Amino acid sequence: MDNSKMRAEDAKRLKQDSTFQLLLKEVRENQKEVFANSAADEIERREEAHAILRATNEMVAHLDSVVTAETLLELRKG
Protein backbone atom coordinates (compact mmCIF):
# COMPACT_ATOMS: atom_id res chain seq x y z
CA MET A 1 0.00 0.00 0.00
CA ASP A 2 1.48 3.34 -1.00
CA ASN A 3 1.83 6.34 1.30
CA SER A 4 -1.04 8.37 -0.20
CA LYS A 5 -3.46 5.48 0.17
CA MET A 6 -2.41 4.95 3.80
CA ARG A 7 -2.83 8.67 4.49
CA ALA A 8 -6.30 8.62 2.93
CA GLU A 9 -7.33 5.62 5.01
CA ASP A 10 -5.97 7.27 8.15
CA ALA A 11 -7.84 10.48 7.30
CA LYS A 12 -11.09 8.56 6.78
CA ARG A 13 -10.62 6.71 10.05
CA LEU A 14 -9.92 9.94 11.91
CA LYS A 15 -12.98 11.66 10.42
CA GLN A 16 -15.13 8.73 11.53
CA ASP A 17 -13.62 8.52 15.01
CA SER A 18 -16.28 9.49 17.54
CA THR A 19 -13.75 10.74 20.09
CA PHE A 20 -12.08 12.98 17.51
CA GLN A 21 -15.47 14.32 16.41
CA LEU A 22 -16.48 14.97 20.02
CA LEU A 23 -13.23 16.81 20.74
CA LEU A 24 -13.66 18.99 17.64
CA LYS A 25 -17.22 19.77 18.66
CA GLU A 26 -16.13 20.70 22.19
CA VAL A 27 -13.34 22.95 20.93
CA ARG A 28 -15.73 24.68 18.53
CA GLU A 29 -18.41 25.13 21.18
CA ASN A 30 -15.88 26.50 23.67
CA GLN A 31 -14.68 29.07 21.15
CA LYS A 32 -18.24 30.07 20.25
CA GLU A 33 -18.81 30.68 23.95
CA VAL A 34 -15.82 33.01 23.94
CA PHE A 35 -17.51 35.03 21.18
CA ALA A 36 -20.85 35.06 22.93
CA ASN A 37 -19.54 35.93 26.37
CA SER A 38 -16.60 38.24 25.71
CA ALA A 39 -16.69 41.87 26.69
CA ALA A 40 -16.51 44.56 24.02
CA ASP A 41 -12.88 45.33 24.85
CA GLU A 42 -11.72 41.67 24.65
CA ILE A 43 -10.71 41.91 21.00
CA GLU A 44 -7.64 39.69 21.34
CA ARG A 45 -9.68 36.99 23.04
CA ARG A 46 -12.20 36.99 20.17
CA GLU A 47 -9.41 37.03 17.58
CA GLU A 48 -7.84 33.98 19.21
CA ALA A 49 -11.19 32.18 19.30
CA HIS A 50 -11.68 32.99 15.62
CA ALA A 51 -8.21 31.66 14.78
CA ILE A 52 -8.93 28.43 16.65
CA LEU A 53 -12.26 27.97 14.85
CA ARG A 54 -10.58 28.56 11.49
CA ALA A 55 -7.83 26.07 12.39
CA THR A 56 -10.34 23.35 13.26
CA ASN A 57 -12.15 23.98 9.98
CA GLU A 58 -8.84 23.85 8.10
CA MET A 59 -7.95 20.54 9.75
CA VAL A 60 -11.23 18.97 8.67
CA ALA A 61 -10.91 20.44 5.16
CA HIS A 62 -7.40 18.99 4.89
CA LEU A 63 -8.61 15.55 5.94
CA ASP A 64 -11.30 15.80 3.27
CA SER A 65 -8.78 16.86 0.62
CA VAL A 66 -6.49 13.92 1.42
CA VAL A 67 -9.39 11.51 0.97
CA THR A 68 -10.60 13.24 -2.20
CA ALA A 69 -7.14 13.28 -3.77
CA GLU A 70 -6.73 9.54 -3.21
CA THR A 71 -10.22 8.85 -4.56
CA LEU A 72 -9.46 10.81 -7.74
CA LEU A 73 -6.13 9.03 -8.12
CA GLU A 74 -7.87 5.65 -7.83
CA LEU A 75 -10.51 6.67 -10.40
CA ARG A 76 -7.79 7.70 -12.84
CA LYS A 77 -6.07 4.36 -12.44
CA GLY A 78 -9.29 2.74 -13.53
C-alpha positions as CSV (number, residue, x, y, z in Angstrom):
1,M,0.0,0.0,0.0
2,D,1.5,3.3,-1.0
3,N,1.8,6.3,1.3
4,S,-1.0,8.4,-0.2
5,K,-3.5,5.5,0.2
6,M,-2.4,4.9,3.8
7,R,-2.8,8.7,4.5
8,A,-6.3,8.6,2.9
9,E,-7.3,5.6,5.0
10,D,-6.0,7.3,8.2
11,A,-7.8,10.5,7.3
12,K,-11.1,8.6,6.8
13,R,-10.6,6.7,10.1
14,L,-9.9,9.9,11.9
15,K,-13.0,11.7,10.4
16,Q,-15.1,8.7,11.5
17,D,-13.6,8.5,15.0
18,S,-16.3,9.5,17.5
19,T,-13.7,10.7,20.1
20,F,-12.1,13.0,17.5
21,Q,-15.5,14.3,16.4
22,L,-16.5,15.0,20.0
23,L,-13.2,16.8,20.7
24,L,-13.7,19.0,17.6
25,K,-17.2,19.8,18.7
26,E,-16.1,20.7,22.2
27,V,-13.3,23.0,20.9
28,R,-15.7,24.7,18.5
29,E,-18.4,25.1,21.2
30,N,-15.9,26.5,23.7
31,Q,-14.7,29.1,21.2
32,K,-18.2,30.1,20.2
33,E,-18.8,30.7,24.0
34,V,-15.8,33.0,23.9
35,F,-17.5,35.0,21.2
36,A,-20.9,35.1,22.9
37,N,-19.5,35.9,26.4
38,S,-16.6,38.2,25.7
39,A,-16.7,41.9,26.7
40,A,-16.5,44.6,24.0
41,D,-12.9,45.3,24.9
42,E,-11.7,41.7,24.6
43,I,-10.7,41.9,21.0
44,E,-7.6,39.7,21.3
45,R,-9.7,37.0,23.0
46,R,-12.2,37.0,20.2
47,E,-9.4,37.0,17.6
48,E,-7.8,34.0,19.2
49,A,-11.2,32.2,19.3
50,H,-11.7,33.0,15.6
51,A,-8.2,31.7,14.8
52,I,-8.9,28.4,16.7
53,L,-12.3,28.0,14.8
54,R,-10.6,28.6,11.5
55,A,-7.8,26.1,12.4
56,T,-10.3,23.4,13.3
57,N,-12.1,24.0,10.0
58,E,-8.8,23.8,8.1
59,M,-7.9,20.5,9.8
60,V,-11.2,19.0,8.7
61,A,-10.9,20.4,5.2
62,H,-7.4,19.0,4.9
63,L,-8.6,15.5,5.9
64,D,-11.3,15.8,3.3
65,S,-8.8,16.9,0.6
66,V,-6.5,13.9,1.4
67,V,-9.4,11.5,1.0
68,T,-10.6,13.2,-2.2
69,A,-7.1,13.3,-3.8
70,E,-6.7,9.5,-3.2
71,T,-10.2,8.9,-4.6
72,L,-9.5,10.8,-7.7
73,L,-6.1,9.0,-8.1
74,E,-7.9,5.6,-7.8
75,L,-10.5,6.7,-10.4
76,R,-7.8,7.7,-12.8
77,K,-6.1,4.4,-12.4
78,G,-9.3,2.7,-13.5
